Amino acid sequence: MPTKAREQVGGAHRTPMKVPLTKRQLMKPILVFFTLVAIVASQNAFCQEKKPPVSSKVQDSEKDWDAAYEELLRNDDGVREKVKNGQATKADVIAWMKGQTQAGEKKSPDANSELATFRKKLGELVKARKLTRAEAADLWETMAGSDKKMADNGTDWEAAYERLIKKDPSVQEKVDSGDVTKEEVIAWMKLNLKAEGKKNGSGKTGARPGSVNFYSIVIGRLRSKDIELGEMEIDIDYVISDRAQLNADLIGKRVKLVGVAGQFLDSLLQIKRGETLKVRTGDFNPETKQLGFGYKFQVLERTAPFKPENFGVPPKEFRGFAGELTGKVVETAGYEVLLQVSQVQPADENKAADPNSIKGRRIRIAGFYNDHADAFADLHDGDLMRVSTRHRNPQSDSLDVTETLEKVEK
C-alpha cells in the first residue's frame, strides 16, 4: 500500500544548464552505486521509521480492520494526508496493514529516514554532475523499490562478463586500469537485469497486490463508474508509455481502473459516460487485467476525442531524436509538457531519420522533476520554451527532458 519511492531525488533547479556527455558513461554508475550502498548499509538501510503504537485490540490476531484504519488515521498524519489527497484509498491502507501483519513487520507507510538520506545523496551527486538524472533515478528505483536481492535467473555471470568485454573492449580497459573491478562489473550487470525484465513485459512490484509498476497516460471513453469504490471502466483508445507490447494489448479493450480517491473522485463525478478522459496510471495487474490510478502524477480529466497528432504521438521519422526543441506549451500535467514545436536543433547523437518532421506538430516531453521541478511549476499554457530532449526509447511516444529548460521571450 505505501506510496512507492518518490520520483524526486533532490537537487535545486538551475536554468538553463547544459552538461557535456561524460566519457565514463558505462562504469560511472557502478562506482557510485557501491559508494551509496556502503553509505546506506552503515545506517541500517531500509529500516523504516516507527509507527505510532496502536491499541492491543488492533494487535490481536483477528483484527477489526475498520477500527485499525481509523486509529491509524488518527495517529499518522502522513497516512491521513495521503488519503485526503487521493494518493491512497481506505482499501489500499487496510490491504497494506494486513500485508504488514502477515509479514510480521511494523513499518510506517511513509518514507524512512535512511531512504531519505539515500535520496538526498543522489541529489547531491546529480548537482555535482557525477550522475545524470536518469542514472540517479535508476539507482533510486533499485534501492527503494524492494529490499529483496535480485535473482540471478541462473545466469552464468562469468560467461556474461566475457561476452561483455568482447562486445565492449573499453570495459576491459577500465578493469585493467583499476578504475573498476571485475566483481563490480558483474554487480552492475546484475543491476541491469531489471531493465531486461521490463523489455520482456515484467516489472517492479506495484502499489497494489499482484500488480507491477506501469506509468502511462491512458486516453479512452468512460463506460461506467463507481464513485463509492473509486473505480471506472474505460474503452481505451490509446496508451502512451514505454511498454510497447502492453500498450498494444490494452488499446481497443474495455479495462477497469481502480484506486481513484480524494479530490479526483470529484473529477470522475464530472465526467459523463461516453466522454473521453485522460488518466495517469501507476500500475497494472496482469492477472486481473486491471489498471491502477497513478498516485505519483495524479492526472484525471476530461479531454478531446483521441487523435494521434493532438496528443503528441511522434511520427516514425522523428523517433530517436536528440537535441533542442523550441515551441509553445500546449499543456502541462503530471511533470510532462505537450509542446507545439516551431524550431528543431538536432544534437550530434541524434538518431531520427528526419528531425524536422516534428515542426508544426505536437510532442510530449516527460521528466520535469528533480532539477527542473521549479521551472516546470512556473510553466503555463501558451509560454514559449526551449528544451533539450532525448528519445531514449524510440518505442515510447514521449521524449525525456535532459539538461536545458528555459523560457523564451515572445
Buried (B, 14 or more C-beta within 10 A) or exposed (E): BBBBBBBBBBBEBEBEBEBEEEEBEBBBBBBBBBEBBEBBEEBEBBEBBEBEEBEEEBEEEEBEBEEBBEBBBEBBEBBBBBBEBBBBBBBBBBBBBBEBBEEEEEBBBBBBEBBBBBBEBBBBBBBEEBBBBBBBBBBBBBBBBBEEEEEEEEEEBEEEBEEBBEEEEEBBEBBEEEBBEBEBBBBBBBBEBBEEBBBEEEBBBBBBEEBBBBBBBBBBBBBEBEEEEBBBBBBBBBBBBBBBEBBEBBBEEEBBBBBBBBEBBEBBEEBEEEEBBBBBBBBBBBEEEBBBBBBBBBBBBEBEEBEBEBBBBBBEBBBBBBBBBBBBBBBBBBBBBBBBBBEBEBBEEBBBEEBEBBBEBBBBBBBBBBBBBEBBEEBEEEBBBBBBBBBBBBEBBBBBBBBBBBBEEE
